[in-house]
Amino acid sequence: MRSPAQEALLRNRPLLRGRIALLGPASDHLLPELPGGGLVMSEHAGVCASLAAHSGWQVCFGYDDAALARGGFDSVVVFLPKARAELDMRLALARWLAAAGARLILVGEKKEGIAGAVKQLRAVVPQAAKADSARHCQVWCADNLQSLPEFSVSQWLNWSRIECSGVAVDVAGLPGIFSQGELDEGTRMLLESFDTWPPAAGQRVLDFACGAGVVGAWLQAWQRRQGLPVATVDGLDVQSQAVVCAGATYQQNDASGDILASDGLAGVDGVWPVIVSNPPFHTGVKTDTSMTEQFLRDAARHLPRAGELRLVANRFLPYESLMARCVGPVERLLEDRRFTVYRAFRR
Ligand SMILES: C[S@@+](CC[C@H](N)C(=O)[O-])C[C@H]1O[C@@H](n2cnc3c(N)ncnc32)[C@H](O)[C@@H]1O
C-alpha cells in the first residue's frame, strides 16, 4: 500500500520533470506510478531489496552508496525522515544530487512533523513554498536549486565516548542513528550483564540490531581488559547509518567482526554460539514488537544446541514466553523499573 506521503506526491505528479531522484520513500509502491525511472535511495535494507525488483531504477542503500553522483537530477524528492537531524543530511544529499536549476520537493505527513521541518528546509532553500496540503500531508517545492559542491557521509560523522563497568569505547554517530551521543539505558544493562554473566569465552557472537556497534566494541574491550579470549562480534542492522557507524566504531576500537546490512535474520546464513540484542521496538512513533517477535522465531535456526540468546527489552514488552517457546527456558538476569535482561540457551 502506498503511504499518505506517496499519495500526496502522486497528486502533484506534474511537479516532477526531467531526471528524478527519490530520497527515502517508505516502500516501493510508488515506483510503478513513475514509469520513467530514475534514482531511488533508501537507508532501510528491506525497502532497498523491494525497490531492486523494479526495472529502470538505480537503487542506492543509504547516504554513502557508490552509485550516488553529483549534479545529475532535475527533480529531487525528499520524503520526511523520522529523525529531524536526518532531514538536514537528506536535504544536503538532495542539493548535491541536483543539477543546476533543479527542483526540490519535500513531502511528509503532518503527524510526522512536516510543519516543523519546513524551518529546516527554508534554512537551506529559502525560496521553498507550499505546493499542496492533502492526505494529512504537505508538499513543499523549491525551484532553481544551487547544487551543493560536496557531500560525504564522513562530514556528518561524529564521535562520543561511552563508559560502562570501567570500560570506555568511542562510538561513531550519524543523523538518525539510535541513541546518538549517549549510552542507552537498556544497552547499559545488557553490558552490565556481561560483566556478571560473561558469555562463553572466545565464541563468535552475533549482535542483532547492532546500531552504532556499541555492544560488540565494548564486549571485546571488556574481554581484553579481563584477560579473556576476545570474541569476534558480527553486527547486523537494517539501517545504512548503523552499518557505517558500526564499521567506524569497530575500526576505532580495534574490534573485529563483520557488519551485515539486513532486514531481520531471514536471508542470513550462519550459526553463532552466542546471539545478543537490544532489539528494535518502534516503527516511527508507534510501538511495534513484530520485528523482534520475528527475530525470536528465527534466532533458534542460527544457534547451535546450548547456544545462548541474550536480550534486553523494556519490561512491558511481551518477549519472555515467545523466547521460551522458540529457544529454551528463560532466566531474568537483571531487572529494574524499565528494563529486563533475558537469557535462554537453545534446547
Ligand atoms: C534499540 S536499537 C539498538 C542499537 C544498538 N544495539 C544499541 O544498543 O545501541 C535497535 C536497532 O535495530 C535496528 N533495526 C530495526 N529494525 C530492524 C530489522 N528489521 N532488522 C535489523 N535491525 C533492525 C535499528 O536500526 C536500530 O539500530
PDBQT file of the ligand as one rigid body, heavy atoms in Angstrom, charges set to zero:
ROOT
HETATM    1  C1  LIG A 401      17.186  -0.348  20.164  1.00  0.00    +0.000 C 
HETATM    2  S1  LIG A 401      18.315  -0.074  18.824  1.00  0.00    +0.000 S 
HETATM    3  C2  LIG A 401      19.753  -0.859  19.468  1.00  0.00    +0.000 C 
HETATM    4  C3  LIG A 401      21.046  -0.441  18.809  1.00  0.00    +0.000 C 
HETATM    5  C4  LIG A 401      22.324  -0.932  19.496  1.00  0.00    +0.000 C 
HETATM    6  N1  LIG A 401      22.328  -2.383  19.610  1.00  0.00    +0.000 N 
HETATM    7  C5  LIG A 401      22.474  -0.308  20.854  1.00  0.00    +0.000 C 
HETATM    8  O1  LIG A 401      22.197  -0.994  21.826  1.00  0.00    +0.000 OA
HETATM    9  O2  LIG A 401      22.850   0.865  20.928  1.00  0.00    +0.000 OA
HETATM   10  C6  LIG A 401      17.655  -1.153  17.645  1.00  0.00    +0.000 C 
HETATM   11  C7  LIG A 401      18.336  -1.205  16.280  1.00  0.00    +0.000 C 
HETATM   12  O3  LIG A 401      17.524  -2.102  15.491  1.00  0.00    +0.000 OA
HETATM   13  C8  LIG A 401      17.663  -1.741  14.147  1.00  0.00    +0.000 C 
HETATM   14  N2  LIG A 401      16.569  -2.396  13.404  1.00  0.00    +0.000 N 
HETATM   15  C9  LIG A 401      15.272  -2.014  13.286  1.00  0.00    +0.000 A 
HETATM   16  N3  LIG A 401      14.581  -2.872  12.535  1.00  0.00    +0.000 NA
HETATM   17  C10 LIG A 401      15.457  -3.851  12.173  1.00  0.00    +0.000 A 
HETATM   18  C11 LIG A 401      15.341  -5.021  11.375  1.00  0.00    +0.000 A 
HETATM   19  N4  LIG A 401      14.172  -5.355  10.808  1.00  0.00    +0.000 N 
HETATM   20  N5  LIG A 401      16.437  -5.793  11.187  1.00  0.00    +0.000 NA
HETATM   21  C12 LIG A 401      17.612  -5.449  11.749  1.00  0.00    +0.000 A 
HETATM   22  N6  LIG A 401      17.791  -4.332  12.513  1.00  0.00    +0.000 NA
HETATM   23  C13 LIG A 401      16.727  -3.552  12.729  1.00  0.00    +0.000 A 
HETATM   24  C14 LIG A 401      17.609  -0.224  14.183  1.00  0.00    +0.000 C 
HETATM   25  O4  LIG A 401      18.171   0.321  13.012  1.00  0.00    +0.000 OA
HETATM   26  C15 LIG A 401      18.418   0.078  15.463  1.00  0.00    +0.000 C 
HETATM   27  O5  LIG A 401      19.755   0.341  15.149  1.00  0.00    +0.000 OA
ENDROOT
TORSDOF 0
